[in-house]
Amino acid sequence: MKKKERRRFSGLDFSGGSLICYPAITLDGNRSAAFSGCAGVCEYAQDRITLAVGGLPVTVRGSGLEIVSMGESETVISGRFSALIFDAEG
């Protein structure tokens, strides 16, 4: 009788730049959101902020909205969120 060959999973190889980075949104309830991959601010008001995230306009609607920080890797918005919209119409 022939034995079956078993393969063992040894993990993932991320060498050579095979890890792709996608934009991400991290919500902390309806009071704070961190956006990675933000290319810029399209619109800024106390009740509406639109960011260009990964080539897609993302609009946060609510009250008392403000951009707390904006860096190369992350943009953070705080306030009281009522909607998060993923389209050009916002």
C-alpha positions as CSV (number, residue, x, y, z in Angstrom):
1,M,0.0,0.0,0.0
2,K,1.3,3.4,-1.0
3,K,1.4,6.1,1.6
4,K,-0.2,9.5,0.8
5,E,2.1,12.4,0.8
6,R,1.2,15.0,3.3
7,R,1.9,18.6,2.7
8,R,2.5,20.9,5.6
9,F,1.4,24.5,5.6
10,S,4.4,26.6,6.6
11,G,2.9,30.1,6.6
12,L,2.7,32.9,4.1
13,D,5.6,34.4,2.3
14,F,5.4,38.2,2.1
15,S,8.9,38.7,0.9
16,G,9.5,40.6,-2.3
17,G,6.7,43.1,-1.8
18,S,3.8,40.7,-2.3
19,L,1.8,42.4,0.4
20,I,-0.7,44.8,-1.1
21,C,-1.9,47.8,1.0
22,Y,-5.6,48.7,0.6
23,P,-7.3,51.8,2.1
24,A,-9.0,51.1,5.4
25,I,-11.5,52.8,7.7
26,T,-11.5,52.1,11.4
27,L,-14.6,53.3,13.3
28,D,-14.7,53.9,17.0
29,G,-18.5,53.9,17.5
30,N,-20.1,56.9,15.9
31,R,-17.6,59.4,17.4
32,S,-14.3,58.8,15.6
33,A,-13.0,57.3,12.4
34,A,-9.4,56.7,11.1
35,F,-8.9,56.6,7.3
36,S,-5.7,55.1,5.9
37,G,-5.0,55.7,2.2
38,C,-6.5,59.1,2.2
39,A,-5.4,61.2,-0.8
40,G,-7.0,64.5,0.3
41,V,-10.0,66.4,1.5
42,C,-12.7,67.1,-1.1
43,E,-15.2,68.9,1.2
44,Y,-15.0,70.2,4.8
45,A,-17.9,71.5,6.9
46,Q,-19.1,70.9,10.4
47,D,-21.9,68.6,9.2
48,R,-20.1,66.9,6.2
49,I,-16.5,65.9,5.4
50,T,-15.6,64.2,2.1
51,L,-12.3,62.5,1.7
52,A,-10.7,60.9,-1.4
53,V,-9.9,57.4,0.0
54,G,-8.5,54.9,-2.5
55,G,-9.9,56.7,-5.5
56,L,-13.4,56.8,-4.0
57,P,-15.0,59.7,-2.4
58,V,-16.1,58.8,1.2
59,T,-18.4,61.2,3.0
60,V,-19.0,61.4,6.7
61,R,-22.2,63.2,7.7
62,G,-23.1,64.3,11.2
63,S,-22.6,67.2,13.6
64,G,-19.6,68.8,15.1
65,L,-17.3,67.1,12.6
66,E,-13.6,68.0,12.5
67,I,-10.4,66.6,11.1
68,V,-8.3,65.8,14.2
69,S,-5.2,64.8,12.4
70,M,-4.0,64.3,8.8
71,G,-0.8,62.6,8.0
72,E,0.8,60.5,5.3
73,S,-0.5,57.3,6.7
74,E,-3.8,58.2,8.4
75,T,-6.5,60.9,8.6
76,V,-8.7,61.0,11.8
77,I,-12.2,62.6,11.9
78,S,-14.2,63.1,15.1
79,G,-17.7,64.3,15.9
80,R,-21.1,62.7,16.1
81,F,-21.6,60.6,12.9
82,S,-25.0,59.9,11.4
83,A,-23.9,58.4,8.0
84,L,-20.9,57.1,6.1
85,I,-21.4,57.3,2.3
86,F,-19.3,55.6,-0.4
87,D,-20.2,57.3,-3.6
88,A,-19.5,60.3,-5.7
89,E,-23.0,61.8,-5.0
90,G,-22.4,61.9,-1.2
